[in-house]
């Protein structure tokens, strides 16, 4: 089983960038402390559009991300609250390392 990279892109509602940043940041901290399968998360915010956020996450497999991770109470809670500060569901894509040769 090789590691996958998951890219998750969010767009905050107008005027809700700070609320979105705080909620996403809190979620990242919880995932990193509660889910040892997660090998790391980088959180990015758009430099020309502060309503855009991207998470770059490393997981052992797509199945672990989509299964146990997505069923965690903190993920389900975030999904329930996200409508207050996000413009819609996230765009989630899966990636793997490619050889440079």
C-alpha positions in Angstrom: 0.0 0.0 0.0 1.6 3.3 -1.1 0.9 6.7 0.4 -1.6 9.0 -1.3 -1.9 12.7 -1.2 -5.4 14.2 -0.9 -6.0 17.7 -2.0 -9.1 19.3 -0.6 -10.2 22.8 -1.9 -12.8 24.9 -0.1 -14.3 28.3 -0.9 -15.6 30.5 1.9 -18.8 32.4 1.7 -18.3 36.2 1.2 -17.3 37.8 4.5 -16.7 34.4 6.1 -13.0 33.9 5.3 -11.8 34.3 8.9 -14.5 32.0 10.2 -13.6 29.4 7.6 -9.9 29.7 8.3 -10.5 29.2 12.1 -12.8 26.2 11.6 -10.5 24.5 9.0 -7.5 25.2 11.2 -9.2 23.7 14.2 -10.2 20.6 12.2 -6.6 20.1 11.0 -5.4 20.3 14.6 -8.0 17.7 15.6 -7.2 15.3 12.8 -3.5 15.5 13.4 -3.9 14.8 17.1 -6.7 12.2 16.9 -5.9 10.2 13.8 -2.4 8.6 13.8 -3.0 7.3 10.2 -2.7 10.9 8.9 0.9 11.5 7.9 0.5 15.3 7.7 -1.6 18.2 6.6 -0.6 21.5 5.0 -3.2 24.2 5.0 -3.0 26.9 2.3 -5.0 30.1 1.8 -5.2 31.9 -1.5 -2.9 34.9 -1.8 -5.0 36.7 -4.3 -8.4 35.3 -3.1 -8.6 34.9 0.6 -11.8 32.9 0.3 -10.0 30.0 -1.1 -8.4 27.3 1.1 -6.6 24.1 0.2 -5.5 21.2 2.4 -2.8 18.9 1.2 -3.1 15.7 3.3 -1.0 12.5 3.3 -2.7 9.2 4.1 -1.7 5.5 3.8 -4.5 4.9 1.3 -7.6 6.3 -0.4 -9.7 3.7 1.5 -8.5 4.9 4.9 -9.3 8.5 4.0 -12.7 7.7 2.6 -13.6 5.1 5.2 -12.5 5.5 8.8 -11.3 9.1 8.5 -14.6 10.4 6.9 -16.6 8.7 9.6 -14.8 10.3 12.5 -17.1 12.5 14.8 -15.0 15.6 14.2 -15.3 15.2 10.4 -19.1 14.7 10.6 -19.4 17.7 12.9 -17.4 19.9 10.5 -19.6 18.8 7.6 -22.7 19.7 9.6 -21.4 23.2 10.5 -19.7 24.0 7.2 -22.8 25.5 5.5 -22.4 28.6 7.8 -19.0 29.6 6.3 -18.4 27.6 3.1 -19.9 28.2 -0.3 -20.4 24.6 -1.0 -18.9 21.1 -0.7 -15.2 20.8 -1.1 -13.4 19.6 -4.2 -11.5 16.5 -3.2 -8.8 14.9 -5.5 -6.4 12.0 -4.9 -2.8 12.0 -6.0 0.3 9.8 -5.9 4.0 10.5 -6.4 5.1 10.4 -10.0 8.6 9.5 -11.1 10.6 12.5 -12.3 12.6 10.3 -14.7 
